C-alpha cells in the first residue's frame, strides 16, 4: 500500500505545501525519522507545533495548518534579542508578514551618541543605549586638550576633573619657576619640581628696575620665593609746596620756596559751597617771608568759623601760589574751607587768585593793602561779579559804573545772567565808593538797595595800591553779615594793541548756578598777540573734568572800544574743545612794560531754552605768568 511520506516544508505565501514522494515500503518497516521533518497529519494542535514563533500551528481536520502571525510580533532569531551584549544593544527580533523571525540588529552604545568628557555610555535591555554622568572627581580632558601634561619644563597643566554637573573643569596651570631666581623640571603625574632657588632679596631684572618711566620710579626687582618680583612703582607727584620729580634712586621732592615778594597785609575773600549753600568768608591775612597769619576776625555769611590762625605758603619763580588755609580750632571742620588752594600772584605782587580741588570748590582772592594818599576815583570802571541774595537765585553780572571826583556814582549800567538789566544816570548823594587812604580798604554804598539787580546796599573790600582794581563783597543791611557774592571793579584801560596781551596766563575761576551747584576751575592759556590766536588753552574743574582743551586759530581775544566816556578793552574768548565757554570782561591794568598783567573775566551762561533761565555763571581771573 502506497503511503505519503513528508520529507521537507516550505512556506509559500499564507498556504502550507507538502511535497510527497510515492513508493513501496517493505512490510514490517516504518518511515525514517528526521529532525527537520514536520508532521502533516495530526490528531491535536500540539502535534503540529513546528517551534517557529512566527506561525500559528493548528490541527484542522486531521491536517496541520500553519499560518503566519501578525507582522511585528516578538520572536527570537538568534542568541540575543532585546538584550545588552558586550556594550551593544540588540534590538527585539520581530516576525515579518510571511512568518519569518527577522533579527532586530545591534547598536554599539559607545558610538551611538557623541559623548562629552564627563559622560559614559550605558545599555538598558528594555531602553537601549543611554548616557550618564561620570562621578564627580573623575579624570577628564577639557577643551584645551591639556590634562596632567607638561609643556617643556616651564608649564604643568594640572589634571582636569569632572564636577557634579558633568562639566570637565580645567585643573589650572602651574608655571614652573624659571629664570634668574630658580630652575625647575616638569613631570607628568608629578608637576613642577624645583631644582634650585635663589635666596629672597637677590637682585634680578624683570622689565623696569631702578628707573624712571613716565614720572614714576620703578624700584629694584628682587627674588621672592623663586620668582623675580617687580619693584614697587611710585608716582613722583607734586605735593603742597613741593615739586615731585624722578631721580636715580627714587622720587625727589623739591621745595618750591618763596620766589616773589608778597610780604605785607592782604584783604582776602573766599567763595565756596557748603551744605548746599554758597558761603562767603572775608578777613585779613599778614604774610611774611615764611608763613601767613590771620589779622583780626573772619566774617562769614551763614556759618561760623573761617581759616586757621596761620599756615604755610609758597610762590614759584613764575608766580604760582600755593596756600594752606585749614579751619579754626573752634569751627566745625565739616564747614571748613578747602585746606589747600593754588593759583597765581600778579607780577607786581598786588593781587592773587587761587582755587581748590576736590568736593569743596572754592575761589580765594587776595588784594594787598597799601596806603593811598590821594585816592583817584573819578573814572569809568568795568564791573563783573556773582551774587546770591537772601531770597534770590545766584546770578552773574557785568557792566560799568562812572564815578565822579568824590567817588560818587554819576552813571550805571548792569546786565545779569538771567537777562535782567538796569541803567541809570540818576543817583542821590551817598551812592559812592569811598577808600581809606591809610590802607586802601573800600566801601561801595547805595542809599537805597537795588534788590532787583544787586541785592545789597553795601559792598566792602579792598582797592589795590596802584588804584586799578577794587575787590568787593556784599553785606546785608538788616543783619550786617556778609552775603555770598563777589564784585570786581577794574579801571577801564585805553585800548591797546593785541601785542600787549602776548604771554602765558593762569586762569582761576568759580562757577555757580541757580540751584547752588558750584565748581572751581583752574587752567592756563597762552596767547600769541601778534597773530591774535590762543595757542594753548586748558581748564579743569574741581571734579577733574576737562572744560577746555586745545587752542586753535579760532580761539581769539577780541578788543573793542565802546562809545562811552573813556575807552576800555573788552576781553572775549571763544574756545573750541570739549566744552565752549564764552567769556567777557575787563582787560585791565597794564604793567610798567606795557603788557597786560591781569584780566577779570565773566561768563553769563544763558541757556537757549523756551524760557531764558540762568545756567552756570562764572567769574574768573586771568593773571600773567612771569
C-alpha positions as CSV (number, residue, x, y, z in Angstrom):
1,X,0.0,0.0,0.0
2,X,1.4,3.3,-1.0
3,X,1.8,5.9,1.8
4,X,2.5,9.7,1.7
5,X,5.9,10.4,3.4
6,X,6.6,14.1,4.3
7,X,10.3,15.0,3.7
8,X,10.5,18.9,3.7
9,X,8.4,22.0,4.5
10,X,8.4,25.2,2.6
11,X,6.3,28.3,3.3
12,X,4.7,29.9,0.2
13,X,2.6,32.9,0.9
14,X,-0.1,32.1,3.5
15,X,-0.5,28.4,2.5
16,X,1.4,25.3,3.5
17,X,2.5,22.9,0.7
18,X,3.6,19.4,1.5
19,X,5.8,17.7,-1.1
20,X,5.1,13.9,-1.3
21,X,7.1,11.0,-2.7
22,X,5.3,7.8,-3.6
23,X,6.9,4.4,-3.1
24,X,6.6,1.0,-1.7
25,X,7.7,0.1,1.7
26,X,8.6,-3.3,2.6
27,X,6.2,-4.9,5.1
28,X,7.4,-4.6,8.6
29,X,9.4,-1.4,8.1
30,X,8.3,2.2,9.2
31,X,9.3,5.7,7.9
32,X,12.8,7.1,8.5
33,X,12.7,9.8,11.3
34,X,14.5,13.2,10.5
35,X,14.9,16.2,12.9
36,X,13.6,18.6,10.3
37,X,10.6,16.6,9.4
38,X,7.2,18.3,10.2
39,X,4.0,16.4,10.8
40,X,1.2,16.9,8.3
41,X,-1.4,14.7,9.8
42,X,-2.5,15.2,13.3
43,X,-4.9,14.4,16.0
44,X,-4.2,17.6,18.1
45,X,-2.6,21.1,17.8
46,X,0.5,20.0,19.7
47,X,1.5,17.6,17.0
48,X,1.6,20.5,14.5
49,X,3.9,22.8,16.6
50,X,7.0,23.5,14.5
51,X,8.8,25.6,17.1
52,X,8.5,28.8,14.9
53,X,7.1,31.7,17.0
54,X,6.1,33.4,13.8
55,X,3.5,30.8,12.7
56,X,0.2,29.8,14.3
57,X,0.1,26.0,14.2
58,X,-3.2,24.2,14.4
59,X,-4.7,20.7,13.6
60,X,-7.7,21.1,11.4
61,X,-9.5,18.0,10.2
62,X,-6.5,15.8,10.8
63,X,-4.2,18.0,8.8
64,X,-1.6,20.5,10.3
65,X,-2.3,24.1,9.1
66,X,0.4,26.7,9.7
67,X,-0.5,30.4,9.3
68,X,1.9,33.4,9.7
69,X,1.2,35.5,12.8
70,X,0.9,39.3,12.6
71,X,3.9,41.1,11.3
72,X,5.9,42.7,14.2
73,X,5.2,40.0,16.8
74,X,8.1,39.3,19.0
75,X,10.4,36.4,18.3
76,X,14.0,35.2,18.8
77,X,16.0,34.6,15.7
78,X,19.4,34.1,17.3
79,X,21.3,34.3,20.5
80,X,20.2,37.8,21.7
81,X,17.0,39.9,21.4
82,X,16.3,43.0,23.5
83,X,19.5,42.4,25.4
84,X,22.8,44.0,26.1
85,X,25.9,42.0,25.0
86,X,29.4,43.3,25.2
87,X,28.4,47.0,25.2
88,X,26.0,46.6,22.3
89,X,22.3,46.7,22.5
90,X,20.4,44.0,20.5
91,X,17.0,45.3,19.5
92,X,14.0,43.0,19.8
93,X,13.6,40.4,16.9
94,X,10.2,40.6,15.1
95,X,8.1,38.5,12.7
96,X,7.6,39.6,9.2
97,X,4.4,39.1,7.2
98,X,5.5,35.6,5.8
99,X,6.1,34.1,9.2
100,X,9.8,34.6,9.4
101,X,11.7,35.8,12.5
102,X,13.8,38.8,11.5
103,X,16.8,39.8,13.6
104,X,16.4,43.3,15.2
105,X,20.0,44.3,14.7
106,X,22.7,45.5,17.2
107,X,23.9,49.1,18.2
108,X,27.3,49.9,19.7
109,X,26.4,52.2,22.6
110,X,29.8,53.9,22.8
111,X,29.4,55.3,19.3
112,X,25.7,55.8,19.2
113,X,25.9,59.3,20.8
114,X,28.7,61.9,20.9
115,X,29.9,61.8,24.5
116,X,31.3,64.7,26.5
117,X,34.5,64.2,28.6
118,X,32.3,63.7,31.7
119,X,29.7,61.3,30.1
120,X,29.5,57.5,30.0
121,X,27.6,55.3,27.5
122,X,25.0,52.9,29.1
123,X,22.9,50.0,27.9
124,X,19.5,49.0,29.1
125,X,17.9,45.8,27.8
126,X,14.5,47.5,27.6
127,X,15.5,51.1,26.8
128,X,18.6,50.7,24.6
129,X,21.7,52.9,24.6
130,X,21.8,55.9,27.0
131,X,24.2,58.4,28.7
132,X,25.0,59.0,32.3
133,X,27.4,61.4,34.1
134,X,30.7,60.3,35.3
135,X,31.3,60.6,39.1
136,X,32.4,63.9,40.4
137,X,36.2,64.0,40.6
138,X,36.7,61.6,37.7
139,X,39.6,62.4,35.4
140,X,38.7,64.1,32.1
141,X,40.3,66.2,29.4
142,X,38.9,69.7,28.9
143,X,38.7,71.6,25.6
144,X,42.3,72.8,25.8
145,X,43.4,69.2,25.5
146,X,45.9,69.5,28.3
147,X,45.4,67.5,31.5
148,X,48.2,66.2,33.6
149,X,50.6,67.3,30.9
150,X,53.9,69.2,30.6
151,X,54.8,72.0,28.2
152,X,58.5,71.6,28.2
153,X,60.0,72.3,31.6
154,X,58.2,75.6,32.2
155,X,54.5,74.8,32.4
156,X,52.5,72.0,34.1
157,X,48.8,71.5,33.2
158,X,47.2,70.0,36.3
159,X,44.7,67.1,35.9
160,X,41.2,68.1,34.7
161,X,38.3,66.6,36.7
162,X,34.5,66.3,36.4
163,X,32.3,68.3,38.7
164,X,28.9,67.2,39.9
165,X,27.1,68.8,37.0
166,X,29.0,66.8,34.4
167,X,31.4,69.7,33.4
168,X,35.0,69.0,32.8
169,X,36.8,71.6,34.8
170,X,40.4,72.6,33.9
171,X,42.8,71.8,36.6
172,X,44.7,75.1,36.0
173,X,48.3,75.8,35.0
174,X,51.3,75.8,37.2
175,X,54.2,77.8,36.0
176,X,57.4,76.2,36.9
177,X,59.9,78.5,38.5
178,X,62.5,79.5,35.9
179,X,64.7,82.4,35.1
180,X,67.1,84.4,37.3
181,X,65.6,83.2,40.6
182,X,65.1,79.4,40.1
183,X,65.3,76.4,37.8
184,X,62.7,73.6,37.6
185,X,61.6,70.4,35.7
186,X,58.1,69.3,34.8
187,X,57.0,65.6,35.1
188,X,53.6,64.1,34.1
189,X,51.8,62.9,37.2
190,X,54.0,65.0,39.4
191,X,54.1,68.5,38.2
192,X,56.8,71.1,38.7
193,X,59.9,70.2,40.7
194,X,62.3,72.9,41.8
195,X,65.9,72.1,41.2
196,X,67.4,75.3,42.6
197,X,66.2,78.6,44.0
198,X,67.9,81.9,44.8
199,X,67.6,83.5,48.2
200,X,64.8,86.1,48.8
201,X,66.1,89.6,48.2
202,X,68.6,88.6,45.4
203,X,68.6,91.2,42.7
204,X,67.0,90.3,39.4
205,X,65.6,92.1,36.4
206,X,62.1,91.6,35.0
207,X,61.3,94.6,32.9
208,X,61.8,98.0,34.6
209,X,64.1,98.0,37.6
210,X,65.6,101.1,39.3
211,X,64.5,103.5,36.6
212,X,62.1,106.4,35.9
213,X,59.2,105.8,33.5
214,X,56.5,108.4,32.9
215,X,57.4,110.4,36.0
216,X,57.2,107.3,38.2
217,X,60.1,105.5,39.9
218,X,60.3,101.7,39.5
219,X,62.1,100.2,42.4
220,X,64.6,97.3,42.1
221,X,63.2,93.9,41.1
222,X,64.0,91.2,43.7
223,X,63.7,87.4,44.0
224,X,60.8,86.3,46.2
225,X,60.0,82.6,46.7
226,X,61.9,81.7,43.5
227,X,60.2,84.4,41.3
228,X,61.5,87.7,40.1
229,X,59.1,90.2,41.6
230,X,58.7,93.8,40.1
231,X,59.7,96.5,42.5
232,X,57.1,99.0,43.7
233,X,56.0,101.8,41.3
234,X,55.8,105.2,43.0
235,X,54.4,108.2,41.0
236,X,56.6,111.2,41.6
237,X,53.7,113.7,42.2
238,X,53.8,117.2,43.3
239,X,52.7,117.8,46.9
240,X,51.9,121.0,48.7
241,X,54.6,123.5,48.0
242,X,56.9,120.7,46.7
243,X,57.6,119.7,43.1
244,X,57.9,115.9,42.6
245,X,60.5,114.5,40.1
246,X,62.0,111.2,39.4
247,X,65.7,110.6,40.3
248,X,68.2,107.8,40.1
249,X,67.3,106.4,43.5
250,X,63.6,107.3,43.7
251,X,61.2,110.2,43.8
252,X,62.7,113.6,44.8
253,X,60.6,116.3,46.4
254,X,62.0,119.8,45.8
255,X,60.5,122.6,47.9
256,X,59.1,125.4,45.8
257,X,60.1,128.1,48.2
258,X,59.2,131.8,48.0
259,X,60.5,133.5,44.9
260,X,58.3,136.6,44.9
261,X,57.9,139.4,47.4
262,X,54.3,139.0,48.6
263,X,55.0,140.2,52.2
264,X,52.5,142.6,53.6
265,X,48.9,142.6,54.8
266,X,46.2,141.4,52.4
267,X,42.4,141.6,52.3
268,X,41.3,138.1,51.4
269,X,37.8,136.8,50.4
270,X,36.8,133.2,49.8
271,X,33.7,131.9,47.9
272,X,32.8,128.2,48.4
273,X,29.8,125.9,48.6
274,X,28.9,124.2,51.9
275,X,25.8,122.2,52.7
276,X,24.0,123.3,49.5
277,X,24.8,127.0,50.3
278,X,27.0,129.5,48.7
279,X,29.3,130.8,51.5
280,X,31.5,133.9,51.7
281,X,34.4,134.3,54.1
282,X,36.4,137.6,54.3
283,X,39.2,138.9,56.5
284,X,42.8,140.0,56.7
285,X,46.0,138.0,56.3
286,X,49.6,139.1,57.0
287,X,52.3,137.4,55.0
288,X,56.0,137.4,55.9
289,X,58.9,135.6,54.5
290,X,58.0,132.2,56.0
291,X,54.2,132.0,56.6
292,X,50.9,133.8,56.7
293,X,49.0,134.9,59.9
294,X,45.4,135.9,60.3
295,X,44.7,139.6,61.1
296,X,41.5,140.3,63.0
297,X,38.3,138.4,62.9
298,X,36.9,136.4,59.9
299,X,33.4,137.4,58.8
300,X,31.3,134.7,57.3
301,X,27.9,134.5,55.6
302,X,25.6,131.9,57.2
303,X,28.3,130.0,59.1
304,X,30.8,130.5,61.9
305,X,34.5,129.8,61.8
306,X,36.9,130.6,59.0
307,X,40.5,129.8,58.4
308,X,43.3,128.9,60.7
309,X,45.4,131.4,62.6
310,X,48.4,130.8,60.4
311,X,49.8,128.5,57.8
312,X,52.5,127.9,55.2
313,X,52.6,129.2,51.6
314,X,54.9,129.2,48.7
315,X,55.4,131.2,45.4
316,X,57.3,129.8,42.5
317,X,59.6,131.8,40.2
318,X,56.7,132.2,37.8
319,X,54.3,133.5,40.5
320,X,52.4,130.2,41.0
321,X,51.0,130.4,44.6
322,X,50.0,127.6,47.0
323,X,48.3,128.4,50.3
324,X,47.3,126.1,53.1
325,X,44.3,127.5,55.0
326,X,42.5,125.0,57.2
327,X,39.9,125.7,59.8
328,X,39.9,127.4,63.2
329,X,40.0,125.2,66.3
330,X,36.5,126.3,67.3
331,X,34.9,125.9,63.9
332,X,33.1,122.9,62.6
333,X,35.6,121.1,60.4
334,X,32.8,119.9,58.1
335,X,32.3,123.6,57.2
336,X,36.0,124.4,56.9
337,X,37.2,125.9,53.6
338,X,39.4,123.8,51.4
339,X,42.7,123.1,53.1
340,X,44.9,123.9,50.1
341,X,44.4,126.3,47.2
342,X,46.6,127.1,44.3
343,X,46.7,129.9,41.8
344,X,48.7,132.9,40.6
345,X,50.2,136.1,42.1
346,X,50.3,139.0,39.7
347,X,53.7,140.1,38.6
348,X,53.5,143.3,40.7
349,X,52.6,141.3,43.8
350,X,49.4,143.2,44.3
351,X,46.7,140.5,43.6
352,X,46.4,136.8,43.7
353,X,43.6,134.4,42.8
354,X,43.5,130.7,43.7
355,X,41.1,127.7,43.6
356,X,40.7,124.4,45.4
357,X,40.3,120.9,44.0
358,X,38.0,118.2,45.3
359,X,34.5,118.2,46.7
360,X,34.6,121.7,48.3
361,X,35.0,124.1,45.3
362,X,36.4,127.4,46.4
363,X,37.8,130.6,44.9
364,X,40.2,132.7,47.1
365,X,41.1,136.2,46.0
366,X,43.6,138.5,47.8
367,X,44.4,142.2,47.3
368,X,47.4,143.6,49.1
369,X,46.6,146.5,51.4
370,X,48.6,149.7,51.0
371,X,48.4,153.4,51.7
372,X,46.7,155.5,49.1
373,X,47.5,159.1,49.9
374,X,45.1,160.6,47.3
375,X,42.5,158.1,46.0
376,X,41.8,158.8,42.4
377,X,38.3,157.6,41.8
378,X,36.8,159.7,39.0
379,X,36.8,157.4,36.0
380,X,34.8,154.7,34.3
381,X,35.1,151.3,35.8
382,X,34.2,147.9,34.4
383,X,32.5,145.6,36.9
384,X,31.9,141.9,36.9
385,X,30.7,139.6,39.6
386,X,28.4,136.9,41.0
387,X,26.0,137.2,43.9
388,X,23.4,135.2,45.9
389,X,20.8,137.3,47.5
390,X,18.8,136.4,50.7
391,X,15.7,135.5,48.7
392,X,17.0,135.4,45.2
393,X,18.8,133.0,42.9
394,X,22.5,133.2,42.4
395,X,23.3,135.3,39.3
396,X,26.4,136.6,37.5
397,X,26.5,140.2,36.3
398,X,28.7,142.6,34.4
399,X,28.5,146.2,33.4
400,X,30.1,149.6,34.1
401,X,29.9,152.5,36.5
402,X,31.1,156.1,36.1
403,X,32.4,157.8,39.3
404,X,32.8,161.5,39.9
405,X,35.8,163.0,41.6
406,X,34.5,162.2,45.1
407,X,33.8,158.7,44.1
408,X,30.0,159.1,43.8
409,X,28.1,157.4,41.0
410,X,27.1,159.5,38.0
411,X,26.1,156.7,35.6
412,X,25.5,153.0,36.0
413,X,24.8,150.0,33.6
414,X,24.3,146.4,34.6
415,X,23.3,143.2,32.9
416,X,22.6,140.0,34.8
417,X,23.0,136.4,33.7
418,X,19.2,135.9,34.0
419,X,18.6,138.6,31.4
420,X,17.7,141.5,33.7
421,X,19.4,144.7,33.1
422,X,19.5,148.2,34.7
423,X,20.7,151.5,33.6
424,X,20.6,154.8,35.5
425,X,22.0,158.3,35.3
426,X,20.2,159.4,38.5
427,X,21.8,158.8,41.9
428,X,21.5,160.6,45.1
429,X,24.2,161.8,47.4
430,X,25.7,158.9,49.2
431,X,25.8,156.5,46.3
432,X,29.6,156.5,46.4
433,X,32.8,154.5,46.5
434,X,35.0,155.5,49.4
435,X,38.6,154.4,50.0
436,X,40.6,154.7,53.2
437,X,43.9,156.5,52.5
438,X,45.6,154.5,55.2
439,X,45.3,151.1,53.8
440,X,43.1,151.2,50.7
441,X,40.1,149.4,52.2
442,X,37.0,150.4,50.2
443,X,33.2,150.7,50.6
444,X,30.6,151.0,47.8
445,X,27.4,152.2,49.4
446,X,23.9,152.8,48.0
447,X,21.4,155.0,49.8
448,X,18.8,152.6,48.5
449,X,19.4,149.0,47.6
450,X,18.8,147.7,44.2
451,X,17.3,144.3,45.1
452,X,16.3,143.5,41.5
453,X,19.9,143.9,40.4
454,X,22.4,143.8,43.3
455,X,20.7,142.6,46.5
456,X,22.8,144.6,48.9
457,X,23.2,148.2,49.8
458,X,26.8,148.0,50.9
459,X,29.8,146.3,49.4
460,X,33.1,146.3,51.3
461,X,36.6,145.3,50.2
462,X,40.0,146.5,49.0
463,X,41.5,148.7,46.4
464,X,44.9,147.8,45.1
465,X,47.5,150.5,45.9
466,X,48.0,151.2,42.2
467,X,44.3,152.2,42.2
468,X,43.5,150.0,39.2
469,X,41.4,147.3,40.9
470,X,38.8,147.0,43.6
471,X,37.5,143.7,45.1
472,X,34.2,144.0,47.0
473,X,31.8,141.6,48.8
474,X,28.2,142.4,49.8
475,X,26.8,143.0,53.3
476,X,23.1,142.5,54.3
477,X,21.6,145.8,55.6
478,X,19.4,144.1,58.2
479,X,22.0,141.8,59.8
480,X,25.3,143.4,58.9
481,X,26.6,140.0,57.9
482,X,28.2,139.2,54.6
483,X,26.1,137.9,51.7
484,X,27.6,135.3,49.4
485,X,28.9,137.3,46.4
486,X,31.9,138.9,44.8
487,X,32.2,142.1,42.7
488,X,35.4,143.3,41.0
489,X,35.8,146.8,39.7
490,X,38.6,147.3,37.1
491,X,39.6,150.8,35.9
492,X,39.0,151.0,32.2
493,X,42.2,150.9,30.2
494,X,42.8,152.7,27.0
495,X,42.6,150.4,24.0
496,X,45.8,148.6,23.4
497,X,47.2,146.6,20.6
498,X,47.0,142.8,20.7
499,X,50.7,142.7,21.3
500,X,50.1,143.9,24.9
501,X,48.4,140.6,25.5
502,X,51.2,138.4,24.3
503,X,52.1,135.8,27.0
504,X,51.0,133.0,29.2
505,X,48.2,133.4,31.8
506,X,46.9,131.4,34.7
507,X,43.1,131.1,35.0
508,X,41.4,130.7,38.3
509,X,37.6,130.6,38.1
510,X,34.5,129.9,40.2
511,X,31.1,128.9,38.7
512,X,27.7,128.7,40.4
513,X,24.2,128.0,39.0
514,X,20.7,128.8,40.3
515,X,20.5,125.5,42.1
516,X,23.7,126.4,44.0
517,X,25.7,123.7,42.3
518,X,29.2,125.2,42.3
519,X,32.6,124.3,40.9
520,X,36.0,125.9,40.9
521,X,38.3,125.5,38.0
522,X,42.0,126.2,37.2
523,X,43.9,126.2,33.9
524,X,46.1,128.3,31.7
525,X,46.2,129.8,28.3
526,X,48.9,131.1,26.0
527,X,48.1,134.0,23.6
528,X,50.1,135.0,20.6
529,X,49.1,138.6,20.3
530,X,50.8,139.2,17.0
531,X,48.5,136.6,15.4
532,X,45.5,137.2,17.7
533,X,45.3,133.5,18.5
534,X,45.2,131.4,21.6
535,X,47.9,128.7,21.1
536,X,47.2,126.8,24.3
537,X,44.0,126.7,26.4
538,X,43.2,124.3,29.3
539,X,40.6,124.5,32.1
540,X,39.8,121.7,34.5
541,X,37.2,121.9,37.2
542,X,37.4,120.8,40.8
543,X,36.0,117.3,40.0
544,X,38.7,116.7,37.5
545,X,36.5,117.3,34.4
546,X,38.1,118.9,31.4
547,X,36.2,122.1,30.5
548,X,38.5,123.5,27.9
549,X,41.2,121.7,25.9
550,X,43.2,122.7,23.0
551,X,43.9,126.0,21.3
552,X,43.1,126.7,17.7
553,X,43.2,129.7,15.3
554,X,39.5,130.3,16.1
555,X,40.3,130.9,19.8
556,X,40.9,134.6,20.0
557,X,40.7,137.7,22.2
558,X,38.6,140.5,20.7
559,X,39.1,144.1,21.8
560,X,36.7,146.9,21.2
561,X,36.2,150.5,22.2
562,X,32.6,151.1,23.4
563,X,31.0,154.5,22.8
564,X,31.3,155.7,26.4
565,X,33.4,158.2,28.2
566,X,36.9,156.9,28.0
567,X,37.9,153.8,26.1
568,X,38.4,150.4,27.5
569,X,39.2,146.9,26.3
570,X,36.7,144.2,26.4
571,X,38.1,140.7,26.7
572,X,36.2,137.9,24.9
573,X,37.4,134.4,24.5
574,X,35.8,131.7,22.4
575,X,37.4,128.3,22.9
576,X,36.7,125.2,20.8
577,X,37.2,122.0,22.6
578,X,35.3,119.5,24.8
579,X,33.3,122.5,26.0
580,X,33.0,126.1,25.0
581,X,32.9,129.0,27.4
582,X,32.1,132.4,26.2
583,X,34.0,134.8,28.4
584,X,33.9,138.6,28.5
585,X,35.2,141.1,31.0
586,X,37.8,143.7,31.6
587,X,41.3,143.6,30.2
588,X,42.6,145.7,33.0
589,X,45.6,147.3,34.1
590,X,48.7,147.2,32.0
591,X,52.1,146.7,33.7
592,X,55.1,149.0,33.6
593,X,56.2,147.2,30.5
594,X,53.0,147.9,28.7
595,X,51.8,144.3,28.9
596,X,48.5,143.2,30.4
597,X,49.1,141.9,33.9
598,X,45.5,141.0,34.9
599,X,42.1,140.5,33.4
600,X,38.8,139.8,35.2
601,X,36.5,137.6,33.1
602,X,32.9,136.7,33.4
603,X,30.6,134.2,31.6
604,X,26.9,135.0,31.7
605,X,26.0,131.4,30.9
606,X,22.5,131.8,29.5
607,X,20.8,128.7,28.3
608,X,18.9,128.7,25.0
609,X,15.5,127.3,26.1
610,X,11.9,128.3,25.6
611,X,12.3,130.5,28.7
612,X,15.6,132.1,29.3
613,X,17.0,130.9,32.6
614,X,20.4,131.2,34.2
615,X,22.8,128.4,33.7
616,X,26.2,128.4,35.4
617,X,27.7,131.9,35.9
618,X,31.4,132.1,36.1
619,X,33.8,134.7,37.5
620,X,37.5,134.3,36.9
621,X,40.9,135.9,37.0
622,X,43.5,135.7,34.2
623,X,46.9,136.6,35.7
624,X,50.0,136.8,33.6
625,X,52.8,134.4,34.5
626,X,56.3,135.9,34.7
